[in-house]
Amino acid sequence: MSAETNFMDFSDAGASGTRAITLSRPRLSTEKQTTYEDTGRSAQALREMHRFYRDERLCDVVIRGDGARFPCHRLVLAATSLYFERMFSNDMSEARSTEITINDVTSTALQHLIEFAYTSSLSVHTHSVLEIFEAADMLQFATARTFCEDFLLFQVDKNNCLSFLVYADAFSCKLLYQKAKLCAARNFKSICKTPAFLSMPFCHLVSLLKEDGIEMAYEEHIFEAMKRWIVHDTENRSRRLLELMKCVRLNFVSRWYLIEVISKDDLIRRCPATQAYIQSAKDQLLAQGHTYEIPWQLPPSRSVTGLTDKIVYIDTGDPTLALPAESRLHLFDPVNKSWSSVRRSGPLAVSTRATCETLGDVLLVIGGWDSGDAAAAKTLNQRTGAVSTVHEFKVMSIFPTLWYVGAHDMGVSRYDHSTVTAGTRLYLLGGYDETHTLQATVYVTDAASNYHFESCSRMLYALSRAAVVHHSERLYVFGGYDGGGTARRALQSFDMNTGQWTEVTSSVDDVPMSCQYAVCIDELIYVVTGEATSGGRPDATTGSVVKRRCADSLYTFNPRTLQWCHLARLPEPPHTGSFCATTLGGRIYLTGGLRGGRPYFAVDCFNVADNTVETVGNTAEGSLSLCSTIRVMHENFGL
């Protein structure tokens, strides 16, 4: 079979006839032996046939191969092998011959297949499976071939997956080919640097590069791997450039790389068709005001490639000040320690004293307080007081330079509340309503309902600004403040399956229950706490008690043993005021607010693995009061 054969055109098993096998075999690295049984044949009849074969009784044909001799029965071979059935059922000389020589089959493989014909049992080993498989394919022992293919599925690994692509294609093994391709995709970062990759046939390279499951940090690296393949044999492979470029998802390549590297590449400049294709990509990527209805569409993001986790911050201003006319969104990359601003976040002004959550690629800002600022009132339904709006910031999936910005009616007004996501659901707990009354109510919603909240079981206590976390189909509500601004010493738990609330009895005497943030990492719940240093006075605008928030300690809570543990004292002076907290990659990030009475412009990171705290970045804003984490396209996002 030619290496250029289109793999998608599969033939029936055994259609290869008596071809000779010349392709190289994959190197199997896992020692294994398995015995397969064909349960569809009568055990009693099999025993009798095998006894006749073993005693060489009533044998009417001798099969020779690789110097070995096997007396057999035509009827038994024809019942198991389509090759022998056709041989013995036509007018060919072999149908009348008493001795038949089989070429290109080893004696070991021939013996295994003849034994299988008599016993329906096939024992395969790592050292022999390939020669048995090839013989079963050639002699059209369909069941034995399937047994061998099943065995080979468990032999595919990152060291042989590329050779298995070619091997599986040669024998039209769909499952084996797909397993090898997925393995190559998962290990693309390492295999693209191997000699085997540079020797891949074109058809298999295209199939691999189109795979959604390729795991690579950036799409640029896939372009570089593709280019290495071409440069390995430029004279013969450069004509394939355009077809291969169409496998690279250019909408997930950074603008700088597309303009400065890809479009200026010598290979591309020497190919007018490819150069025109790249120019079309540049025109569309840089176009202003484009929509989904464009002629130049590319596939969606791969499962990993081109995506990166970032922290998204929202500048809502200080809760005691007027609402800004337009809230700004900022992105922080904790790996590169770099910031970028989202310029196209839309004209909506995000409320103060709101909460922020992420569902997939959607950033949600829930509720809050409209301060009554004249400019802001125009963007918040011309009203003041508790907000009944969910602001939705959705990343456009085709061109991440654009956002969809929407506002949905929550059906309930809240500020100083708590929210938490659990799968596709979003819960809203407690807080103050439009009459400035502290609530114990709980509401739940999801994207399918346009974020319109429906009520569910009430909490045991009315409270505001509790730390809430989701763990194993339960919600845990830590602390919170009562109507007088005092931290409530309680831990409430909500069973999402039964809809019942219970109070968790735990050793909380030494734990400050003015909890600010909670997150689940590796089956433990980490809780950021801190005693308010001032406050307790009614807010001049809302009338509710506003205590200054504080983060000075980190505790762990084990939901299985219900035990608390003091993990660390956060650096002095503590974060106070409108700071925000989120988690990413097993680390807790604290940003914004005040430290020592002054605006704080750094990002502090607590690593739970070694209990260390470090400053990992700085921002020009000290009023970042909401944040979450979101997976976005690197570099293109927000520019």
Secondary structure, DSSP 8 states (H G I E B T S, - for coil): --TT--TTS---TTTTTT----S------S--EEEEE-TTS-HHHHHHHHHHHHTT-S--EEEEETTEEEEE-HHHHHHH-HHHHHHHTSSSGGGT-SEEE--S--HHHHHHHHHHHHHSEEEEETTTHHHHHHHHHHHT-HHHHHHHHHHHHTT--TTTHHHHHHHHHHTT-HHHHHHHHHHHHHTHHHHTTSHHHHT--HHHHHHHHT-TT---S-HHHHHHHHHHHHHTTHHHHGGGHHHHHTTS-GGGS-HHHIIIIITT-HHHHT-HHHHHHHHHHHHHHH-SS--S--S-------SSTTEEEEEEEEE---TTS---SS-EEEEEETTTTEEEEETTS-S----BT-EEEEETTEEEEE--EE---HHHHTTTTT--EEEEEEEEEEE-SS-TT-EEEEEEEEEEEEBS-EEEEETTEEEEE--B-TT--B---EEEEEGGGTT--EEE---SS--BS-EEEEETTEEEEE--B-TTS-B---EEEEETTTTEEEE-----TTS---EEEEEEETTEEEEEE---SSEEEE-TTT-SEEE--EE-EEEEEETTTTEEEEEEE--SS-EESS-EEEEETTEEEEESSEETTEE--EEEEEETTTTEEEEEEE-S-S-EEEEEEEEEETTTTT-
